Structures are given as C-alpha cells and as structure tokens.
Amino acid sequence: MEGTHGLGRREFRPSRSQDSAPHGGGLGGEAPSDPGVRVTVGSARHVRRPFPRLRRALANRNDLAGGTAAYALVPRRSGKRRQGVNIFFYWSGQEFDFSHFLAVASAARHAPGADVVVVVDERPVDNVHFERVQRLPGVTVEPLSLGSLVSPELRRLYPRLRFVAHRSDLVRLALLEKYGGLYLDTDTLTVRDLSGTPEVLLLEDGKIVYLGCFALPAGHPVLATMLTALEAMPEADLDVHQSIIYTWTHIVRDHSPKVTFGDLGAYIPVHWKSWERVFTERLPVDGIRILHHYGHFSHRYTRTMDEAWIHRNDCLFSDLARPLLSDLHALGW
C-alpha cells in the first residue's frame, strides 16, 4: 500500500459477519469478502484531470489525509437540475476490479452532462481498471479532502472508524449534504438513462433505508441530522458494522414531513439474501434502472470477471452488461 502522510500508517483488521445484511455492498475497500483485510487510512494521491466539468477551489486548510494543500470539490451547477447533476462514488483500497470500472463507466454512459466524481482515499496503484476510469470522458478522480468537507468532529472521527463501510458512509453523506446529487456504490451497474432520477431518491426494503444508491439535494435536513448524529457516535458503535445504517434508517423514517420512498425494484431489484441469483440466473430486466450486486458477497465472482466472462455466462448481470460493453466499445471507452 502507498505511504501515508500526516496521520501516519494505521491498520485495522475489521471483522465482517456474513450473517448481517450489507448496506452498501462494494464500499470501496479491499477484498470485501476477506475477513482479514487490512485497511490503511489516509493514503490518497492527487489526480489532476483536465476535464472542465468540475471546478476546483484551493482549500484554506491542509487535507487531513494528505498533509498537503488539498482541492475542494466544487461541482458544476446548472439551472436544469438533471443536466448539472452530481454523481459521486467513493473508493479506498487496491483491489479495484472490472466490475468497479463498469459501475463508473455505466453511470457516465447513462448520465450525459453529469459530473461523475470518484472520491478516493487510497488510490489503487498499477491497476488497469482504475487507469481506465481516469480516462473516461466526464469522470473526474479526486482525492478525499476531509478538511474542506466535514466538521472538525467528523475529521477526528474518520480515522477512528474501524470499517471501510463506515468511512464511506461518512463521506457520501457529507458529499450530498454539501453538493447534492446521486451517490452510487461501486458494486452497481447503471443500465438506463439517469436523467429521470428524482431529486429525492430514498429506497427501503422494510428493514433498512439504503445508502448504496440514494439522491438528495444539498442541505437536505435528513443529511444534516445524520451528520450531527455521527459527530456524537458512541465509541461502542465503532465496532458494530450496521450501526450507521440503522441510525440512518431511524432518522429518515422519523423525518417530518414523511419521506416518500422510491421504486426499490428499479434500483435494487434483487434482495441481498438472493444476491447470487444476479450471477447464476436470467431474471426479467424490464424496469431495472440500476443493479446492485452486493460486492460484500459478489467479490467471489467479480474479482476474476472480465469481458469474456460476461459473454460466456448467461445471467442477469451479463444480460445487463452486454449492451453496455457494446456502447463502450463504440464510444472508444
């Protein structure tokens, strides 16, 4: 792994239970299915891309992770909300695979005119799939700049979080609170035009409100309430993998006025308990806008996946990915 600055090198061995529902799936960590994975906090490289879609403002303070002057994300704004929508991803770790590339590429393909931003804590080194992401038109890779994004309390909390999922949750909530837009996990596959995505998109399955795919405008009160709750996160919750998603679920459901939830089947068509059907069965594709395949589990398939695998295996994932691959080839992506 890359060296760190400022915070120094901090390694954790988070425990993961296969019995608990993953709230975000591929959350940007290394080898999500490996319970012995090591996580390094605060090793980001600054990636300067020439895309004009994102303006950068020099942050007034040094980045907590990098220890050098950091750039604050300032997404382009537009009077027409869908033309200027921000789509955010978060990544931290070395094992960025082909399915992660497809997550970003598919969002960029189906959201022309959008700002697609991959916020990176630990940047993959010598990774061909990540290098392809950096070349995608309309996609910008940005180093995580906590100093310009969250409160001092949350900057202190971030390196104490045991799970990559928790760090990812904190960042995604802060990004949408500040800039607004759509957040997608890197274990998603966008298959239809995102221009019709509502400004408020919250999804729930009767048990939890999802954080792997959601949209909110900047300053939405549920985001501010959730970030305030994280500032007071009890020490005991640092060791509970589901602590943040349960807090989020309660805050959203208790919000007044009541939140109207979106069409779960259009964005998360397969329940996490049935995740393997995505890679073993051919299921109806009508109405699916985004497929969530739960990288926490699906890593056993995606870590060796390539285009040949998609063409060779008939399943829901392949049925949705094949048209995308044809588009990417035609576009030269």
N, C-alpha and C positions, 0 to 999 in steps of 0.2 A: 504494500500500500504506500501511497505517497506520504511524504513527511508532512508534519503539521506545523503551524505557527501559532504563537500567542497562547493557545490553550495547552500546547504540548500534546503528546500522544496519550489518548485514553482509550482503553479497550474494555469491552464488556462481552460477556458470554450470556446473552439473553436466553431465557428458557421459553420455548414455544409449545403450546399444547395443541395437539391435533384434534382435540375434542371440542375446542371452542371455535365459534364461527369467526372467520376472518372478516374484519370490517372493511378492509381496503384491498386485500389481495396483494398484488405486486406493489409494494410501497417504496421501492427504491433501495432496498437493502440487498446485501449479498446473499445468494442462495437461500431464498425464503424457506425452503423445506429442510434446511440443515440446522438442527438444534444447537450445533456447536459453533455457529458462525461467529466470527469476530467482527465487531463494528468499530470503526475509527471515527471519532468526532472531529469535524473542523479541518478537513483536508480538501480544499477546493482550489482549482486553478481558474484563473480568469480567462475566459474565452471571448475574445473580441471579434464579433461578426459584423460584416459590412451591411447587413440588412437594414433598410431605412424604416422599417415598421416600428421599431422600438427606439425611443429616445432615452438617453442615459443622463442622469444628473449626478455629479460627483457628491458622494455622501459627506456630511460635515464631520463625521467621526470615523475612526478606523473600524473595519469589519471585525467582528468578534472572532470569526473563524480564521480569517486570513492574516490579520495583523497588518494589512496594508490598506491604502486608500481603496474603498470599495465603491461600486457603482450601484445606485438605487435604481430599481426597475421603475420606469415611467412609461407604461404602455400608451400607445396612441389612443386618443379619444375621438369619437365621432358622434355627430348628431344622430345618426342612424345606429341604433344600438347593435344590431346584428352585423353591420359592416365593421364596427370597431370593437367587436367582442374580444376579450382576452381569454385564451385557453392556456391553462397552466398545468404543467407536470412537475413532479419532484423526483430527483434521483440522488442516491448515495450508495456507492459500492462499485465493485469491479465487474460483477457478472451481469453485464448488460447484454442481453441476447437478442436474437432475431425478432422475437415476439414484442420486445420492448421497442425496437425500431418500428415495427408495424403499428404500434399504439400511437406513436408520434406522427408517423407518416400518414396514417389514415385520418387523423384529426386534421392535419394540414390539407390533405386532399379534399376533405368534405367541408372545409370552412374557408373558402376563398375570401380574402380580405381580412381575415382574422389575424391577430397577433398570437402565435403559438410560442410559448416560452417554457423551456425546460430549465428549472432552477436546480442547481447542482451543489450538493455539499461535498461529497467525494467523487471526483471525476474518474471514470474508467480510463485506464492507461493502455495504449496499444490495442484498442478494441475496434474492430472494423465496423461493427454495427453502430457504435456511438459516433464514429467518424462519419458515417453516412447521415446520421441525424444532423450533424453540424452543417452538412451541405444542402439540406432540404430548403427549398425556397419558402420564405415566410416563417421559418423557425429560427429562434434565437436561443442559444445556450448561455445562461447567465449564472455566475457564482452566487451562492447564497450570501446575502448581506443582511444579517440579523440587525446590525446597528441601525439601519435605515428602515427596518420593517416592523419591529416589535418593541415593547416597553422594556425598560431595564430589568423588571422582574422576569419577563419571559426570556430575555437574553441569558439570565442566570439559570433559568430552568432548563433550557435546551440541552446543554452538555450533561445534565444530570439524568436526562431521560434514558431509561435502560433499553428501550425498544426503538428500532428504526421507524416502526409504525407510529409511535408517539411523536417522534421528531417530525415526521412527515405530516402528521395531523396538525401540529402546531403551525408549521409553515403554510400549509394550504389554507387554513382558517385565516391567518394573518394576510396572505396574499389577496384573498377575496374581500376581506374587510377593508383593505386599503385601496384596491384597484377594481374590484368587482369582476365578474366573468364566470367562466366554467372551469372547474377543476376535474381532471381525469387521472386515474391511476394508470401506471404503465402496464397493467395487465388488462387493458381494454382494447377493443377493436371497433373503431367507428366505421359504420357501413352505410350511413345515409347523410344527406345534407344537414348540417347543423344550424342552418340559418333560421330554422323554425324553433330552435331551442328557447323555451320561455326564460324570461329574465330571472324568475324564481323557479328553480327546479330542485325539489327535495323528494327523495324516494324512501319508502319504508316498507318493511315486509311483515309488519305486525309485531316484531320484536325489537328491531333496531331501525334507526334512521341512518342511511348510508352516507359515508364520507368519501367513497371511491368514485362517485360521479354526482356532482351537485353544482348548481349555479345560483348565485346570489349577487345583487348589486352592491357596490361599495357602501360601507356604513350600515348595512342591514343590522337591525338590533339583535338578532339572534347571534350574529358573529361577535359583536361587541360583548354580549353577555357571556358567550363561551370563552372568549379570551380572558375576561375578568375571572371566570371560574378557574382557568388554568393558572392564573397568577397565584391563586390560593390552593393549588393542587396539593393534597396531603402527601407526606412522604410515603405512606403505605401504598398509595395508588401508583407509585412509580414501578412497582413490581407486579401490577395487575394489567395484563395485556388488554383487557376490554374496558379499562377504567374510563378512558377518554370517550369511546364510542357510546358508553352508557350515559355519561354526563351529557354529551351532545344530544342523545335521544330524548332525555328528560327536558332539556332546555327547549328544543324545537317543539315538542308536544305541549309544553306548558305555555308556549308563546301566545300572547294575545295581541291582535286577533289570531284566531286559529289558522294554522298553515294548511293550505290545500296541497296535498301530495300529488306528484306526477304519476304517469303510467309506468309502473315498475316493469312490466313486460317489455316495454320498448327500450329500456336502458339496462336492465339487469334481468334478462329473460330466463336465466337458469339459476335456481337457488343454490347456495354454496354447498349444501349437502349433496347435491346432484352434479357437482362440478365436472366429474369425469365424463358425463354424457356429452359435454362440449367437444371432446376429443375421440369419442367412440361411437357416437350415433349421429344420424342425419335427422335433424329436427326442423320443424317449419321455420322459415326465415322471414315470412311476411310480418311486417310491423316492427322488426328489430331495427333500432337506430344505433345502439351501441351494445356490444357484447362484453360482459365482464367475465373473465375466466378464472379468477381467484388464483393468482400467482403463488400464494402461500402453499397451495397444493399442486397447481398445474406445472410448476417448475420441472417436475419429473418428465413432462412432455416437451416443454418449451426450451429447456436448456440445450437440447440437441436438434431443435427444429431448424429447418431451412426450407427453401422453396421446393425442393424435391419432396420433402416430407408432406407439404401441403398438397402437391399434385398427386402424391401416391396414396394418401389416406382420405377416404370419404367420411366426412363428419361435419358437424355444424361449423366448427372453426374453419375448416378448409372451404366449405361452401361459401362462407362469407369473405374469406381472404383471397380466393382466386380472382374475383373481379378486381379487387384492389391491386393485386400483383400485375394484372394486365394494364391497369391505369398507370401504375408507377413505371412500368417499362415504356409505355407510350409517351410519358412525360419526361423520361430520362432521369427519373429519381432513383 
